[in-house]
């Protein structure tokens, strides 16, 4: 009865968003789906979806959470009012944010602790 709902959009589900936008989006999703979840490009695409979907405000007992993260993201992408170019711009901004964060001392501390 209940769908599996994450707290934030899970990177493992990115491949399910391939058909949600145009050909450039599809290429991006195909490429990122081949990468490790911890790769900056995967993190950036996940961050893009989290920002678009409003995952930080999602309550686990809300209607959209009960539908599941993938359906929520697919619907958000299909309802995106701007063109695909703007969607890809959001991804590039998220990639810059991820790359900037990975250069911070706190990110490097976390990475060294994981090794």
C-alpha positions as CSV (number, residue, x, y, z in Angstrom):
1,X,0.0,0.0,0.0
2,X,2.7,2.5,1.0
3,X,5.3,3.7,-1.4
4,X,8.9,3.9,-0.3
5,X,9.5,7.5,0.4
6,X,12.9,9.1,1.2
7,X,13.5,12.2,3.1
8,X,15.2,13.8,0.1
9,X,15.1,12.7,-3.5
10,X,17.4,9.7,-3.8
11,X,20.1,9.7,-6.4
12,X,19.4,6.0,-7.2
13,X,16.1,7.2,-8.8
14,X,17.6,9.7,-11.2
15,X,17.3,7.4,-14.1
16,X,13.6,7.3,-13.7
17,X,13.5,11.0,-14.6
18,X,14.9,10.6,-18.1
19,X,11.7,11.0,-20.0
20,X,10.5,14.0,-17.9
21,X,12.0,16.7,-20.2
22,X,13.6,17.1,-23.6
23,X,16.6,15.5,-25.4
24,X,19.3,17.5,-23.6
25,X,17.8,16.6,-20.3
26,X,17.6,13.0,-21.4
27,X,21.3,13.0,-22.3
28,X,22.2,14.5,-19.0
29,X,20.2,12.0,-17.0
30,X,21.7,9.1,-19.0
31,X,25.2,10.4,-18.4
32,X,24.7,11.0,-14.7
33,X,23.0,7.6,-14.2
34,X,26.3,5.9,-15.1
35,X,28.2,7.8,-12.3
36,X,28.6,6.9,-8.7
37,X,26.1,8.6,-6.4
38,X,28.9,10.5,-4.7
39,X,30.2,12.0,-8.0
40,X,29.8,15.8,-8.1
41,X,27.6,15.6,-11.2
42,X,25.3,13.1,-9.6
43,X,25.1,15.2,-6.4
44,X,24.4,18.3,-8.6
45,X,21.5,16.7,-10.5
46,X,20.1,15.3,-7.2
47,X,20.4,18.8,-5.7
48,X,18.6,20.3,-8.7
49,X,15.7,17.9,-8.2
50,X,15.6,18.6,-4.4
51,X,15.5,22.3,-5.1
52,X,12.8,22.1,-7.8
53,X,10.6,19.6,-5.8
54,X,10.9,21.5,-2.5
55,X,12.1,18.3,-0.7
56,X,13.2,20.3,2.3
57,X,9.6,21.4,3.0
58,X,8.1,18.0,2.2
59,X,6.4,16.3,5.2
60,X,6.4,12.5,5.3
61,X,2.7,12.4,5.8
62,X,1.9,14.8,2.9
63,X,0.1,13.8,-0.2
64,X,3.1,14.3,-2.4
65,X,5.3,12.2,0.0
66,X,2.7,9.4,0.0
67,X,2.9,9.3,-3.8
68,X,6.6,8.9,-3.7
69,X,9.7,10.9,-4.7
70,X,9.9,9.7,-8.3
71,X,6.3,10.6,-9.1
72,X,6.7,14.0,-7.3
73,X,9.8,14.7,-9.3
74,X,8.3,13.6,-12.6
75,X,5.3,15.8,-12.1
76,X,7.5,18.8,-11.0
77,X,9.6,18.5,-14.2
78,X,6.6,18.1,-16.5
79,X,5.1,21.2,-14.9
80,X,8.3,23.2,-15.1
81,X,7.1,26.5,-16.7
82,X,10.4,27.4,-18.3
83,X,12.2,25.8,-21.2
84,X,14.7,22.9,-21.1
85,X,17.6,25.4,-21.4
86,X,16.5,27.0,-18.1
87,X,16.3,23.6,-16.5
88,X,19.9,22.8,-17.6
89,X,20.9,26.2,-16.2
90,X,19.6,25.2,-12.8
91,X,21.7,22.0,-13.0
92,X,24.8,24.0,-13.9
93,X,24.2,26.3,-10.9
94,X,23.8,23.3,-8.6
95,X,27.0,21.8,-10.0
96,X,28.9,25.0,-9.2
97,X,27.4,24.9,-5.7
98,X,28.5,21.3,-5.2
99,X,32.0,22.0,-6.5
100,X,32.3,25.0,-4.2
101,X,31.2,23.0,-1.2
102,X,33.6,20.1,-2.0
103,X,36.4,22.6,-1.7
104,X,35.5,23.6,1.9
105,X,37.3,22.3,4.9
106,X,34.2,20.6,6.3
107,X,33.6,18.6,3.1
108,X,37.2,17.5,3.0
109,X,37.0,16.4,6.6
110,X,34.0,14.3,5.8
111,X,35.7,12.8,2.8
112,X,38.8,11.9,4.7
113,X,36.7,10.3,7.5
114,X,35.0,8.2,4.9
115,X,38.3,6.8,3.6
